Amino acid sequence: MLDLTVKYLKEQYKINDETLDLYSKAMEDIKGEFEIYDEIREYNQFKVLKALQEERISDSHFTNSSGYGYGDIGRDSLDKVYARIFNCESALVRPHFVNGTHAIGAALFGNLRPKDTLLTVTGTPYDTLHNIIGIEVEENIGSLKDYGVNYKQIDLKDGYFDLDKIAYELKNDPSIKMVHMQRSTGYGWRNSFNIKDLEVAISHIKSIRQDVIVFVDNCYGEFIETLEPTDVGADLIAGSLIKNIGGGIAPTGGYIAGKEECVVQSSYRLTIPGIGGECGSTFGVMRSFYQGLFLAPHVAMEAVKGAVFCARIMELAGFEVLPKYNHRRSDIIQAVKFGNEEKLIAFCKGIQKGSPIDSFVECEPWDMPGYKDQVIMAAGAFIQGSSIELSADAPIREPYIAYLQGGLTFDHAKLGIMIALSKVLEIK
């Protein structure tokens, strides 16, 4: 780091010497990791570019439809671009999805019927899905459970799919219609599932029951490897445009992709049967969607670099991290275990202080809709709640784990992390 930069960090951001020393050590350790991720970024950039070229995208696709939105060529062509990128039959990319959970919910409700069973094979799903499924909640109004859809869960075995239990359930319960996999860690303490892991599990499932829909929650995972779940047999995936695939530019929205029949059923839940994806004006966001997608492979890897740096510097500071800095990643999330509520909150407040937006406010734990525990969220972002921008959040529960994600640029990510670590090191 240049002496001028060190001086600036000390004077303007009050970064202490201990943090700066750890920074130098961490940067030296992670150089080799960046080379690996740069190769993945390059491949995915070419893949996205080819999809845009094959669909002959021009500025005429940056549409601004109104009313019903019939014949919106920008919207319909973007669906085709996504289908090419994900190597699947169909896609539904819409600003009408309010978040990734909404897209996941449409996929679940669209493809499950009363007396069907949803089988989750990656342990307890992310907190916001509990209300959708109807697990661990006081009221089940509008949930899958309320509609008569059953739920079964198989926990992980040593951090991996319990293939024997999966086989047992599939063979003995013909009501299982869909198998749900969560690629990312969520609020768990485990590594994300890489594409090879998913391929083995999907192949195992399909060898037993071809009729079962394999659905992968792909949030935080797009463009982190050269393949996606649909490349290795997943029937359906869903995610958020204010995470990886929106490139930090898409202002809202989500996507569903996979087999045409499954996507169409999902579209009927987003709108209504008989209309599906054929309606829906796009409010002038199509240019942002296309440009964000084009930038997404680069931006996603900037976030990964921030996560790798966070893993190494926090480990050098004495904290337990998952994944390790040199572990191959399949999402952008970095978990840091503090074992102390005060240090956890200090870390999140530090990330907020290092944000370009709302850096002057302090985030506090609060009762956030969709979560069982109080949650603290640091997210000083240009797009509200965008977790491809540098952010950190944590449920206020033992063992007090913070989940860091995002960073449109690596420079910003490492600065935010250094500010956060400096605040943590002040607590003795």
Secondary structure, DSSP 8 states (H G I E B T S, - for coil): --HHHHHHHHHHH---HHHHHHHHHHHHHTHHHHHHHHHHHHHHHHHHHHHHHHTT--GGGS----TT-TT-HHHHHHHHHHHHHTTSSEEEEETT--SHHHHHHHHHHHH--TT-EEEE-SSS--TTHHHHHT-S-S--TTSTTTTT-EEEE---BTTB--HHHHHHHHHH-TTEEEEEEE-S-TTSSS----HHHHHHHHHHHHHH-TTSEEEEE-TTTTTSSSS-GGGGT-SEEEEETTSGGGTTT--S-EEEEE-HHHHHHHHHHHS-TTTGGG----TT-HHHHHHHHHHHHHHHHHHHHHHHHHHHHHHHTT-EEES-TTS--SSS-EEEE-S-HHHHHHHHHHHHHT-SSSTTS----B--TT-SS-EEEE---SSTT-SSSSEEEEES-TT-EEEEE--SSHHHHHHHHHHHHHHHHT--
